[in-house]
């Protein structure tokens, strides 16, 4: 009789510990493997082709396609005459190469416009100065061949030549005409946002039929100036929230450059844009006489993700894991047939130098209408509601902070208890779930709102519960990756 009582007490104790997240199954019964075909496309801009596949166009005329956002096929790699995207490229793009003193392309954008054709917005840049140009080429097919239409914008003019506004070009206030992104607004008008460092990020309205500018000049400035390290604007409209979201990359793209993805939003395509803290992004600019002031830039924009690493815990698979470094220059796409949003970006990796690959994560919008990014790369996961007891347990928590830094945000262990408490923090927090897979977490006195979902832990070779959430008051994001292996 005593043995049975002790057995029952032990069972109750273990169940209680599991509910508090103190006992976890760190390995799956059988390691879960997924197949990927990786690709290196820097600054990936996504567009869907007539064939239903998704194409990404990047710097140096790198092009790839996929049907599932997991397995990529290279379409072209490198600026060379024998390619099908822009044949005889050095001859056909001679004006762009000569103006920019360059032999390569930077980050492009491709959009299918009202004429049914694909319009390639290409750009070239000297690199060590904002001597750049931006032009268009057109094709009946997404993968080319594209026929050059010519240049539409230039920057970095010498004092002897007027700039696009008819003035003397000033690098601290005028744009570096690279990193274009075109998009339609809710009324069907076409816009192009562009810019990198230098005078900031600008926007112009375009002819929705021809894809060319409606007016001369650089357009309207949205933010930046005095060479703040902000670039890669990408704007998308969310019909459900009614906002235009502008994604930006802050910092430097190198592995130690602190590249990170931020967002702001507006009710109008051409602004004004504000971050989640309510700050007007047009105030995000370097002080007169300064340059590359990361301390200034870091104050603005809601940070979605930066360099990070989920640390290994003894007992898990994947002891030798790599952190992600300088993720950025993203594009986004909404998949109508599934209702899913995707964020596509390039990233570098710990201990791999400047080698980079494309990654795709699901993106969601929290109850306040701000985007949050799934912690792990996409593997066809679906949102599914779970009872709170199935979320309780140990987690690895990453706080992406607000810094522009070469340092990775490393995970710390916390417990989501079955009583709705969060343990393992400097001060005890709380958590709860709501409808539609929503989750709310109280961490260090701040409320983070987001989404929970089951995902594949790539290093741990297991399915785990995860969460992604954002605190609008600070503009900071947190991710959580469960320790417990969930069996299918």
C-alpha positions as CSV (number, residue, x, y, z in Angstrom):
1,X,0.0,0.0,0.0
2,X,2.8,2.4,0.9
3,X,4.5,1.7,-2.4
4,X,1.4,2.6,-4.3
5,X,1.0,5.8,-2.4
6,X,4.6,6.7,-3.1
7,X,4.1,5.9,-6.7
8,X,1.0,8.1,-7.0
9,X,2.8,10.9,-5.2
10,X,5.7,10.6,-7.5
11,X,3.4,10.7,-10.6
12,X,1.7,13.8,-9.2
13,X,5.1,15.5,-8.5
14,X,6.4,14.8,-12.0
15,X,3.2,16.0,-13.6
16,X,3.5,19.2,-11.5
17,X,7.1,19.7,-12.5
18,X,6.2,19.2,-16.2
19,X,3.4,21.8,-15.8
20,X,6.0,24.2,-14.4
21,X,8.3,23.4,-17.3
22,X,11.0,21.8,-15.0
23,X,11.0,18.5,-16.8
24,X,11.3,18.4,-20.6
25,X,11.7,15.8,-23.3
26,X,14.7,17.4,-25.0
27,X,14.9,15.0,-27.9
28,X,12.4,13.6,-30.3
29,X,11.9,9.9,-30.3
30,X,13.3,10.0,-33.9
31,X,15.2,13.1,-35.1
32,X,12.9,15.1,-37.5
33,X,14.7,16.0,-40.7
34,X,13.6,18.4,-43.4
35,X,14.9,18.8,-46.9
36,X,16.1,22.2,-48.3
37,X,17.8,23.4,-51.4
38,X,19.7,26.5,-50.3
39,X,20.5,29.5,-52.5
40,X,22.6,32.7,-52.2
41,X,20.8,35.7,-53.4
42,X,21.7,38.9,-51.7
43,X,18.9,41.5,-51.2
44,X,16.1,39.1,-52.3
45,X,13.1,40.8,-53.9
46,X,10.2,38.4,-54.4
47,X,7.6,38.3,-57.2
48,X,5.2,35.6,-58.4
49,X,5.6,34.4,-62.0
50,X,2.9,33.2,-64.5
51,X,4.0,29.7,-63.8
52,X,2.9,30.0,-60.1
53,X,6.5,29.8,-58.8
54,X,8.0,32.5,-56.7
55,X,11.1,34.3,-58.0
56,X,13.7,36.3,-56.1
57,X,15.9,38.9,-57.8
58,X,19.0,40.1,-56.0
59,X,22.3,42.0,-56.3
60,X,24.8,41.0,-59.0
61,X,21.9,39.6,-61.2
62,X,21.3,36.7,-58.9
63,X,17.9,35.1,-59.6
64,X,16.3,32.0,-58.1
65,X,12.8,30.4,-57.9
66,X,10.8,28.2,-55.6
67,X,7.4,26.5,-55.3
68,X,7.5,25.9,-51.5
69,X,9.9,28.6,-50.0
70,X,12.1,25.7,-48.9
71,X,13.8,24.4,-52.0
72,X,15.3,27.0,-54.4
73,X,16.5,26.6,-58.0
74,X,19.1,29.0,-59.3
75,X,18.0,30.8,-62.5
76,X,21.1,33.1,-62.9
77,X,24.1,33.9,-60.8
78,X,26.4,36.8,-61.7
79,X,26.6,39.6,-64.2
80,X,27.8,38.0,-67.5
81,X,26.8,38.3,-71.1
82,X,25.7,34.7,-71.5
83,X,22.6,34.9,-69.3
84,X,18.9,34.7,-70.1
85,X,17.7,37.5,-67.8
86,X,19.6,40.4,-69.5
87,X,21.4,39.1,-72.6
88,X,24.5,41.0,-73.7
89,X,24.3,42.8,-70.4
90,X,27.4,44.9,-70.8
91,X,26.3,46.3,-74.1
92,X,22.6,46.8,-73.3
93,X,23.3,48.3,-69.9
94,X,26.4,50.4,-71.0
95,X,24.9,53.7,-69.8
96,X,24.3,52.4,-66.3
97,X,27.7,50.9,-65.9
98,X,29.5,54.0,-67.2
99,X,27.5,56.4,-65.0
100,X,28.1,54.4,-61.8
101,X,31.7,53.5,-62.6
102,X,30.7,49.9,-61.8
103,X,30.5,46.5,-63.5
104,X,27.7,45.0,-61.5
105,X,24.1,45.6,-60.3
106,X,22.8,46.3,-56.8
107,X,19.5,45.4,-55.2
108,X,16.7,45.3,-57.9
109,X,12.9,44.9,-57.8
110,X,10.6,43.2,-60.2
111,X,6.9,43.9,-60.5
112,X,4.1,42.8,-62.8
113,X,2.2,45.9,-63.8
114,X,-1.1,46.7,-65.5
115,X,0.3,46.0,-69.0
116,X,0.8,42.4,-68.0
117,X,4.6,42.7,-68.4
118,X,7.3,42.3,-65.8
119,X,9.2,45.5,-65.0
120,X,12.7,45.1,-63.7
121,X,13.9,48.1,-61.7
122,X,17.6,47.8,-61.7
123,X,20.3,50.0,-60.0
124,X,24.0,50.4,-60.1
125,X,26.3,52.2,-57.7
126,X,30.0,53.1,-57.4
127,X,29.9,51.8,-53.8
128,X,32.3,54.2,-52.0
129,X,30.2,57.2,-53.0
130,X,26.5,57.7,-53.9
131,X,27.2,57.9,-57.6
132,X,24.3,55.7,-58.7
133,X,21.6,55.3,-61.3
134,X,18.2,53.6,-61.4
135,X,16.4,52.3,-64.6
136,X,13.9,49.9,-66.0
137,X,13.8,46.9,-68.3
138,X,10.8,45.0,-69.4
139,X,9.9,41.4,-70.3
140,X,6.9,39.3,-71.1
141,X,8.3,36.5,-68.9
142,X,9.4,36.9,-65.3
143,X,12.8,35.2,-65.9
144,X,13.5,37.3,-69.0
145,X,14.9,38.2,-71.4
146,X,14.5,41.9,-70.3
147,X,14.8,44.7,-72.7
148,X,16.3,47.9,-71.3
149,X,14.2,51.0,-71.3
150,X,16.9,53.3,-69.9
151,X,17.7,55.3,-66.8
152,X,15.1,57.3,-64.8
153,X,17.1,58.6,-61.9
154,X,20.8,59.5,-61.2
155,X,22.6,60.6,-58.1
156,X,26.1,61.8,-57.1
157,X,26.4,64.4,-59.9
158,X,29.5,66.7,-60.0
159,X,29.1,70.3,-59.2
160,X,29.0,71.1,-62.9
161,X,25.8,69.2,-63.4
162,X,22.3,69.8,-61.9
163,X,20.7,66.9,-60.0
164,X,17.2,65.5,-60.6
165,X,15.6,68.4,-58.6
166,X,17.5,70.9,-60.7
167,X,19.9,71.8,-57.8
168,X,23.4,71.0,-56.7
169,X,23.6,67.4,-55.5
170,X,24.1,67.1,-51.7
171,X,24.9,63.6,-50.5
172,X,23.7,64.4,-46.9
173,X,20.2,65.5,-48.0
174,X,19.7,63.9,-51.5
175,X,19.1,60.2,-52.1
176,X,21.5,57.5,-53.2
177,X,19.2,56.2,-56.0
178,X,19.4,52.4,-55.2
179,X,17.2,49.8,-53.5
180,X,14.0,50.4,-55.4
181,X,10.7,48.8,-54.3
182,X,7.4,49.3,-56.3
183,X,4.0,48.7,-55.0
184,X,0.3,49.4,-55.7
185,X,-1.8,51.3,-53.1
186,X,-5.4,50.5,-52.2
187,X,-6.6,52.8,-54.9
188,X,-4.5,51.1,-57.6
189,X,-1.9,53.9,-57.8
190,X,1.7,52.8,-58.3
191,X,4.6,54.0,-56.1
192,X,8.3,53.5,-55.9
193,X,10.2,53.8,-52.6
194,X,14.0,53.8,-52.7
195,X,17.2,54.9,-51.0
196,X,20.3,53.8,-49.0
197,X,22.3,55.9,-46.5
198,X,23.1,59.4,-47.9
199,X,20.1,61.7,-47.8
200,X,17.7,59.0,-46.8
201,X,14.6,57.1,-48.0
202,X,12.4,58.7,-50.8
203,X,9.2,57.9,-52.5
204,X,7.7,58.8,-56.0
205,X,4.4,58.1,-57.6
206,X,4.7,56.2,-60.8
207,X,2.5,55.7,-63.9
208,X,0.6,52.5,-63.2
209,X,0.6,51.5,-66.9
210,X,4.1,52.3,-67.9
211,X,5.9,51.9,-64.6
212,X,7.8,55.2,-65.2
213,X,7.7,58.3,-62.9
214,X,4.8,60.7,-63.2
215,X,7.0,63.7,-62.4
216,X,10.6,64.6,-62.5
217,X,12.7,64.9,-59.4
218,X,13.7,62.7,-56.5
219,X,10.2,62.8,-54.9
220,X,9.3,63.0,-51.2
221,X,11.6,62.2,-48.4
222,X,10.3,59.8,-45.8
223,X,13.2,59.6,-43.4
224,X,17.0,59.7,-43.1
225,X,19.8,62.1,-43.8
226,X,23.5,62.7,-43.0
227,X,24.3,59.1,-44.0
228,X,22.3,57.2,-41.4
229,X,22.9,53.5,-42.0
230,X,19.3,52.8,-43.2
231,X,18.5,51.2,-46.5
232,X,16.4,48.6,-48.3
233,X,12.9,50.1,-48.0
234,X,10.1,47.6,-48.7
235,X,6.5,48.7,-48.5
236,X,3.4,46.4,-48.5
237,X,-0.2,47.1,-47.8
238,X,-2.3,45.0,-45.5
239,X,-6.0,45.3,-46.4
240,X,-7.1,43.9,-43.1
241,X,-5.3,46.4,-40.9
242,X,-5.6,49.3,-43.4
243,X,-1.9,50.2,-43.0
244,X,1.1,50.5,-45.3
245,X,4.1,48.8,-43.7
246,X,7.6,50.0,-44.5
247,X,10.3,47.5,-43.7
248,X,13.9,48.9,-43.4
249,X,17.3,47.5,-42.7
250,X,19.4,49.4,-40.2
251,X,23.2,49.0,-39.7
252,X,25.7,47.4,-42.0
253,X,25.2,44.3,-44.1
254,X,28.6,42.6,-43.2
255,X,28.6,39.8,-40.6
256,X,29.8,42.3,-38.0
257,X,27.7,45.2,-39.3
258,X,24.7,44.7,-37.0
259,X,22.1,44.6,-39.9
260,X,18.6,44.3,-38.5
261,X,15.1,44.5,-39.8
262,X,12.7,47.2,-38.6
263,X,9.2,48.4,-39.5
264,X,7.0,51.5,-39.4
265,X,3.6,52.1,-40.8
266,X,1.2,54.7,-42.3
267,X,-2.4,55.1,-43.4
268,X,-1.1,56.6,-46.6
269,X,1.4,55.2,-49.1
270,X,3.6,58.3,-49.0
271,X,3.5,58.7,-45.3
272,X,3.9,60.1,-42.8
273,X,5.2,56.8,-41.3
274,X,5.4,56.2,-37.6
275,X,7.0,53.4,-35.5
276,X,5.1,51.6,-32.7
277,X,6.4,54.1,-30.2
278,X,4.5,56.8,-32.1
279,X,7.6,58.5,-33.4
280,X,7.4,60.3,-36.7
281,X,10.0,58.6,-39.0
282,X,10.7,61.8,-40.8
283,X,12.5,62.9,-37.6
284,X,14.8,59.9,-38.0
285,X,17.9,61.7,-39.4
286,X,21.4,62.4,-38.4
287,X,22.3,65.7,-36.7
288,X,24.0,68.3,-38.9
289,X,27.8,67.6,-39.1
290,X,27.4,63.9,-38.2
291,X,27.6,60.8,-40.3
292,X,26.7,57.2,-39.8
293,X,25.3,57.8,-36.4
294,X,23.9,54.4,-35.3
295,X,23.1,55.9,-31.9
296,X,20.6,58.2,-33.6
297,X,19.2,55.6,-35.9
298,X,18.7,53.0,-33.2
299,X,16.1,55.3,-31.5
300,X,13.7,54.8,-34.3
301,X,11.8,52.0,-36.0
302,X,10.2,48.9,-34.4
303,X,12.9,46.2,-34.4
304,X,11.6,42.9,-35.6
305,X,14.8,40.9,-35.7
306,X,18.6,41.2,-35.5
307,X,21.5,38.8,-35.0
308,X,20.5,35.9,-32.8
309,X,21.3,32.4,-31.5
310,X,19.3,29.8,-29.7
311,X,21.8,28.2,-27.4
312,X,22.2,24.4,-27.1
313,X,21.0,22.8,-23.9
314,X,22.7,19.5,-22.8
315,X,20.5,16.6,-23.8
316,X,19.4,18.2,-27.1
317,X,20.5,17.4,-30.7
318,X,22.6,20.0,-32.4
319,X,25.4,20.9,-30.0
320,X,27.4,22.6,-32.8
321,X,24.9,25.2,-33.9
322,X,25.4,28.5,-35.7
323,X,23.9,31.9,-34.9
324,X,22.4,34.1,-37.5
325,X,24.3,37.3,-38.2
326,X,23.1,40.5,-39.9
327,X,19.7,39.4,-41.3
328,X,18.2,42.0,-43.5
329,X,17.3,43.5,-46.9
330,X,13.9,41.7,-46.8
331,X,10.9,41.6,-49.1
332,X,7.5,40.3,-48.2
333,X,4.6,38.5,-50.0
334,X,1.0,37.6,-49.2
335,X,-0.1,34.2,-50.4
336,X,-3.8,34.6,-51.2
337,X,-4.6,30.9,-51.4
338,X,-3.3,30.2,-47.9
339,X,-3.7,33.6,-46.2
340,X,0.0,33.4,-45.2
341,X,2.4,36.3,-45.1
342,X,6.1,35.6,-45.7
343,X,9.2,37.6,-45.0
344,X,12.2,36.8,-47.3
345,X,15.7,38.0,-46.4
346,X,19.3,37.1,-46.6
347,X,21.5,36.3,-43.6
348,X,25.1,35.5,-42.7
349,X,26.2,33.0,-40.1
350,X,28.4,32.6,-37.2
351,X,31.9,31.3,-38.2
352,X,31.2,31.4,-41.9
353,X,32.6,34.8,-42.9
354,X,30.6,36.7,-45.4
355,X,28.8,33.7,-46.8
356,X,25.1,34.3,-47.0
357,X,21.9,32.4,-47.8
358,X,18.2,33.2,-48.2
359,X,15.8,32.5,-45.4
360,X,12.0,32.6,-45.3
361,X,9.9,33.0,-42.2
362,X,6.2,33.3,-41.7
363,X,5.0,36.7,-40.7
364,X,1.8,37.5,-38.6
365,X,0.1,40.6,-37.4
366,X,-0.7,40.9,-33.7
367,X,-3.8,42.4,-32.2
368,X,-2.3,45.9,-32.4
369,X,-1.7,45.5,-36.1
370,X,2.1,45.2,-35.9
371,X,4.0,42.4,-37.7
372,X,5.8,39.7,-35.8
373,X,8.1,37.1,-37.3
374,X,8.1,33.4,-36.6
375,X,11.3,32.4,-34.8
376,X,12.2,29.5,-37.2
377,X,12.4,29.3,-41.0
378,X,9.3,28.2,-42.8
379,X,8.5,24.4,-43.1
380,X,4.9,24.6,-44.2
381,X,3.6,25.0,-40.6
382,X,0.1,26.0,-40.0
383,X,-1.5,28.0,-37.1
384,X,-3.4,25.7,-34.8
385,X,-5.0,26.6,-31.4
386,X,-3.8,24.6,-28.4
387,X,-4.9,24.7,-24.7
388,X,-2.7,26.7,-22.4
389,X,-1.5,23.5,-20.6
390,X,0.2,22.4,-23.8
391,X,2.2,25.7,-24.0
392,X,3.4,25.4,-20.4
393,X,7.0,24.4,-20.0
394,X,10.6,25.5,-20.6
395,X,11.5,27.9,-23.3
396,X,14.6,29.6,-24.8
397,X,13.8,33.3,-24.8
398,X,15.5,35.8,-27.2
399,X,15.0,39.5,-26.8
400,X,16.1,41.3,-30.0
401,X,16.4,44.6,-28.1
402,X,16.9,47.9,-29.9
403,X,20.7,48.0,-30.5
404,X,22.5,48.2,-33.8
405,X,25.3,45.9,-32.8
406,X,27.7,43.1,-34.0
407,X,26.7,41.1,-30.9
408,X,24.2,38.3,-31.2
409,X,21.2,38.2,-28.9
410,X,21.6,34.8,-27.2
411,X,18.8,32.9,-25.6
412,X,18.1,32.5,-21.9
413,X,16.0,29.8,-20.3
414,X,12.6,30.7,-18.9
415,X,9.6,28.7,-17.7
416,X,6.0,29.3,-18.6
417,X,4.2,27.7,-15.7
418,X,0.7,26.2,-15.8
419,X,-0.4,28.9,-13.4
420,X,0.3,31.6,-16.0
421,X,3.6,32.8,-14.5
422,X,6.9,33.3,-16.2
423,X,9.9,32.3,-14.2
424,X,13.6,32.7,-14.9
425,X,13.5,36.5,-15.4
426,X,14.9,39.2,-13.2
427,X,11.3,39.9,-12.1
428,X,8.5,37.4,-12.3
429,X,6.3,37.8,-15.4
430,X,3.0,36.4,-16.6
431,X,1.6,34.9,-19.8
432,X,-1.8,34.0,-21.3
433,X,-3.3,33.0,-24.6
434,X,-6.3,34.2,-26.4
435,X,-8.2,33.4,-29.6
436,X,-6.6,32.8,-33.0
437,X,-3.4,31.6,-31.5
438,X,-2.7,34.9,-29.8
439,X,-0.4,35.2,-26.8
440,X,0.4,37.9,-24.3
441,X,3.5,37.9,-22.2
442,X,4.5,40.2,-19.3
443,X,8.3,40.5,-19.4
444,X,10.3,42.9,-17.2
445,X,7.2,44.9,-16.7
446,X,6.4,45.2,-20.4
447,X,3.5,43.6,-22.3
448,X,4.4,41.8,-25.5
449,X,1.6,40.7,-27.9
450,X,1.9,38.2,-30.6
451,X,1.3,34.7,-31.8
452,X,2.2,31.1,-30.8
453,X,2.6,28.2,-33.2
454,X,4.3,24.8,-33.5
455,X,7.5,24.9,-35.5
456,X,10.4,22.8,-36.6
457,X,13.6,23.4,-34.5
458,X,16.3,23.0,-37.2
459,X,19.2,22.4,-34.8
460,X,17.2,20.4,-32.3
461,X,15.7,18.2,-35.0
462,X,12.3,18.3,-33.3
463,X,9.0,20.0,-33.3
464,X,8.5,22.6,-30.5
465,X,6.1,25.2,-29.4
466,X,7.2,28.7,-30.2
467,X,6.0,32.3,-29.8
468,X,6.8,35.6,-31.3
469,X,5.6,38.9,-29.8
470,X,6.2,42.6,-29.8
471,X,6.1,45.4,-27.2
472,X,4.8,48.5,-29.0
473,X,5.9,50.9,-26.3
474,X,9.6,50.0,-26.7
475,X,9.6,48.7,-30.2
476,X,11.2,45.5,-29.2
477,X,10.5,41.9,-30.2
478,X,10.9,38.6,-28.3
479,X,11.0,35.0,-29.5
480,X,10.5,31.8,-27.6
481,X,11.5,28.3,-28.6
482,X,10.2,25.4,-26.5
483,X,12.5,22.9,-25.0
484,X,10.0,20.1,-25.1
485,X,10.0,17.8,-28.2
486,X,6.4,17.5,-29.5
487,X,5.8,14.2,-31.3
488,X,3.6,14.2,-34.4
